[in-house]
Amino acid sequence: MASATPQALLGWLDDHREEMVGLLERLARAESPSVDHGAQRGPFRILASELERDGYFVRAVQGRDAGDHLYARPRERSRGNPRQLLIGHMDTVWPIGTIAEMPLRRNGRQLYGPGVADMTGGLVEIVFALRALRERGLHPTVTPVVFVNTDEETGSHDSSRLIRMLARGAERAFVLESGEGADGKLKIARKGGGRFTVTVHGRPSHAGAEPEQGISAILELSHQVQRLFALNDAARGITVNVGTIDGGLLPNVVAPEATAIVDVRVPSAAAAREVEAALRGLEPVLEGARIEVEGGFSRPPMEPDRENRALLAKARQLGYELGMSLEDAGLVGGSSDANTTSLFTGTLDGLGPIGEGSHAPDERVDTMQMPERTALLALLLLEPASVS
């Protein structure tokens, strides 16, 4: 790669910054909450049009329990070439109508608005990284393919099978979630997430006439909640949270059943097995009570393995050539589709824009740094397969 390439790419992207911001605003205005499958057709059409302009064949992959996912590959490609995967999501947490209450606004270099950081800004980077390479006459030897799903914010339950299939055949994966924090740290380690339902079965009786004949599921659950919270281990990155509890029939009835919904976050597959074994091994305190545990881990941990570290090292090197100082975010508590891709191929996450306030009323991205973040992605796409 010629030494002038990084600055040439950055210069082209700097010249097209306002076009990038314009596309970001169009995507943000096309509101697309995860739960409204029809609304997702808006951003789909926008992305499809932009990618087709740059020589990509775009296909809608019908969602079974979600909106249609977008898959795109170059129209002209060498079939024998390895592939690299670009992943984003067009769904957001914001309901239709939010844009009226929380309109797009620019304050200096910051663009505020629903979904701009999580993650329409990353989608803009995908489009413009591919466009910059095409306009500069640069051709990756590892063919970039794009997958944008419509259910990431609800756990990617529908799209996960497609992501797994694509990741299995990819040399590497780049995930365009926003960078971590105000300096946009990159991500190679994310906690895995699980959800469990703990149900206690007791025995009902009249609370006034024959309380001794009953077994209170609520009392039993109170014992188990303390055991669940005791599984927390901050030093190891394990978090167990009882988020909701429910149970009982009436105030004058000893509760026959009670449930707790438990959120679990773990740093490694080993920790996931350990915590799940503890949950499924819960034993009742009250004689005659019975405990049932359902659920499991929906997203595996993204562990900082050798391939992920190699991609981070390459990104830091390329970032230096662009005048960027890039750091490792360490273990990130939230999950993304990188948790899935990293099971099968080297994965680098957090390549999206520097943004803060995701899922909050002050959600925003730094528009001035979008060209250099996009240039970094473009340079990574030019790397040979051996990087990961």
N, C-alpha and C positions, 0 to 999 in steps of 0.2 A: 504494500500500500504506500503510495507516494506520501511524503511527509506533509505536503500541502493539502492533502485531502481533508483532514479534520477542520482546518480553518475555512476551506472552500465550502464544505457542507454547512458549517455554522454561518458563514456569510450569506449563503442562499436562504437559509431558514430565517436569519435575521431580517432579510429583505421581505420575507413573507409572513412576518409575525402577525400583522393585522388580519391577514387571511386566516391564520390559525385561530385567532381570537374570534373572528366572525363565525367560523365553523363551530367553535365551542359554544357560542351563544345560540346558534341554530339548534344544536343538539340539546342544550339545556331547556330551550323553550318547547321542544317536542317532548313533553313530560312522559315518563315511561315507568311508572311504579311496577314492581314485580307482579303485583296481584291483578293488574289490568292488562291482559294479553293483547287486547285490541289496540291499546295506546302505544304499544311497542312497535307497531307498524311504522309510526312516524320516524323514529330514529333509524329503523332498519332501512327505510327508503333513502334517507340522507346518506347513510354510510355506504349503501350499495351503489348509489350514484357516484360518490367520490372515488370508491375503489375501482369501479368500472372505468372511470375516466383515466385511471392509471394502469389500465391494461389487465385488470383482474376479472376473472370469472367468479360471479357471486351466486351462491345457492342458498335458498332458505331450507333449513332443516327443521321439519315440523316438530314442535314440542308436544309431548303427550300431556303433561300437566303444567305447561308453561307456554309462553309465546314462542314464535319461530326464532330459532337461533340462526346466526349468520356464519356461513363458511365461505372463504374466498381463497383462490389460488391464482397464480399468474396464468393468463391465457396461453402464453408461450413459455414453455419450460422444457428442460431436459429430464425425461422420465427417470433416468438413472441417478440423478442428483439426490443427495440427502436433503431432508427437509428440516426446517426450524419453525417453531410454533410461536405465533403472537396471540396472546389471549387478553380479552377485555370483556366487560359486560355492559349492556345498554340499560339494564334495569336499575332503578334507584329506590330508595326508601320513601320518597316523597309522594304523597297522593296527588291526583289530578287537582289542579286549582292552586297548588302551592305557589306557582310562579306569580300569581296575582297578589298573594300576601307577602311574598318574599322575592320581589322582582330582581332581575339581573341589574347589577350596578357596578361601576368601576370607581375605585378610589385609588388614584395613583396607579401603581403597578398591579394592584389586587383587583381581581374580578370576583364578585360575590354572587352566589346564586345556588339554587338547589341542584345537587348532583355534579357540580363543576369539578370537585375534587374526587368524588367517588361515584362514577369515574369517567364522565364525558371528556375530561382533560386527557386521560390516557388514550381514549379512542382517537382524539385529534392527533396525538403523537404517532399512532400507528399509521394514519393516513399520510401525514406529512413526512415521516421517515421514508416510507416507500416512494412518495412523490419526489423527494429530494434525490434519492438514489437514481430514479429514472431520469430526472431532468439533468443530472450531472453525468449521465451515461455510465453509471457504476452498477455492476451486475453481481450480486452475491452468488458464490459458488454453492451455498446451502440455500435451497429454495424457501423463501418465506411463505408460509400459509397462515391465514388469519381465522380465528374462531372467536366470535362474540356471542355470549349467551344472554339469556333473558331472565335467569333465575338465581344469579349469584347471591343476591341479598337475602334470599330465603334458603340458602344452603346448597344450591346447584344440584338438587336431587334429580331433576330431569336431565340436565346436561352432563352430569358427571360421567355417564357411560361413554358419551362422545368425546369428552376431554381425555378419558383414559385411552380410548382407541387412538386418538391423534398423538398423544404423548408417547405411547409405546413405539410409534414409528418415527419419532422426531429425534434429531441429534441434540436438541436443546430447546428450552422454552423460556420465553420472556413474557412476564406478566406485568400489565400496565397499571396496576394500582398505584396511587400516589406515593411519593417518597415519604419516609417517616420523619415527622417533625419539621421544624422551620428550616433545617438544612438538607432535607430530602435524602436521608440515609437510605441505603439499599437493603433489601431483605433476603436473607438466605435461610432463615430459621423462623418458623411460626408454630405456635402451639396447635395441637390437634384439639378438636372439639367434639364433645358427646353430650347427649341428652338422655336421661334415664327417668323413668317413672317408678317410684317406690310406693307400692300399695300395701296397706296393712288391713288384714281381715280380722275382725274381732267377733263379738257376739252381742246382739242387742238385748236389752231388757228395760223394764220400767225404771227410770232414774230415781223415783221416789219409793215405789213399793218393793222392788226387788233389785236394787243396784248390785248386790253381791252376785247375782246370777249373770251379769253381763261382763264382757271383756271389752274395755274401751279401746277402739282402734286409734282414737286421738291421743290417749295417754301413751300407747305403745309408739305411735309415730313421734311423739315428743322425745322419747328416748333415742329413737333412730336418727332424728335430726341432729342431735348432739354428736352422735357417732359420725354422721356424714361431714359435719363441719370440722371434726377432728382429723379428717383426711387431708385437709389443707396443709401444704408444705411450701411456704414461700421461697425457702432457700433452693428448693429443687424445681420451682416453677409450676407446681401443681396447685390448681385452684378448684375447689368444689363448692358450689353455691346452691343452696335450696332456695329456688326462686319463688315458688308458689306452693301453698298447701291448701287442701280442701278435705272436708269430711263431715260425717254426722248426718242425722236426719232431722231431729227436733231437739230443743233444749231438754225435754223430759224423757229422751231416749238415750241410753248408753250407746255411743257411736259404734255401728257395726263395721264401718269402713272409713279409711282416710288415705289420702294420697299426697305425695310430694313430688314436684317436678324439679329435677336436679341438673344443673349445668356443670360440666366438667371440662377443664382445660389442662392439657398435659404437654410436656416438652419432647417426649420421645415415645416410640412404640413400646418400649419396656415399661415406662410409667403408665401408659394406657392399659397394658395388661394387668399391672399391679392394682390400679384403682378399680378397674372393672371387676377383678376378682374380689376385692374388698366389698364392693357394692352387692355383688351376687352372693356373697357369703354372710350377709347380715342375718343375725339370729335374734328372734324375739326375746324380750325381757319378761313379758307377762305370759304366764302359763296359758296355753290354749290359743294364743294369738298366732297368726300366720303372716309371713311377709312374701310378697311377690315383686320381683324386679324385672322391668322390661326396658327396652331401648338399647342404645349402643353408641359407638363413635361414628358420626357421619362424615367427619373429615379427619384424615390421619395427620399426625404431626409432620411438618416440613423440617427435616433435620439438616444441619449444616455439613453435608457430606463433601467428599473430595470434589465432585463435579460442580456442586454449587459454589464452593470456595474458589474453584478455578475461574468460574464466570465472574465472580466478584472481583478477583484480582485483575482480570482483563478489563473489566469496566473501570476500575480505579486507574489503570494505566492509560486507557483511552480518555478518561475524564481529565487526567493531568494534561494531555495534549490539547484539550479544549479549554484549559484554565480552570477546571473544576476540581474541588477537593471532595472526594466521595468517601463516606464511612459506612461501616457495617452497623445496621440498626440493632444487632443482637437478637435476642429472643423476643418476638412480637406476640402479644397476647391474642390478637384477632387472627382469624383464618381467612384464606382466599383460595382461588382455584390453583394457586401454586402448591398448596398442600397435596393436591392430587397429582399434578404433573411431576412433582419431585420424586414420586414413587417410581417413575419410569425413566426419567431423563434429567440431566442437569438443568436447574431452574434458577432464574434470577428474577426477583420481584421488586416492586417499589420503583420501577423505571418511569412511572408516570410523573406528572408535574409536581412541583413543590406546592402542596396544598395543606390546609388545616381546616378544622371545624367540620369534618365529615359527619353527616347525620345531625348537624346542629344548625341553628338559624344563621350563624356567621360563617357557613361553609364558603371557602374561597380558594383561589389559586393565584400564584405569582405569574402573571403573564410575561414579565420580562425574562424569566428564566426558561420559558417553554422552548425557545429555539435551541438552547444548549442541551436540554434534556432530550429533545428530539434528535439532535445531532449525535448524542451518545448512543441512542438506540440504532440509528442508521449505521454507525461505525461497528457496533456489535453484530449487526446483520451481515456485514462484509467479512467478518472473521471466518476462517476455515473451520471445518468440522472438528478439528483436533482441540479447539479451545476448551470444550467441555469434557 
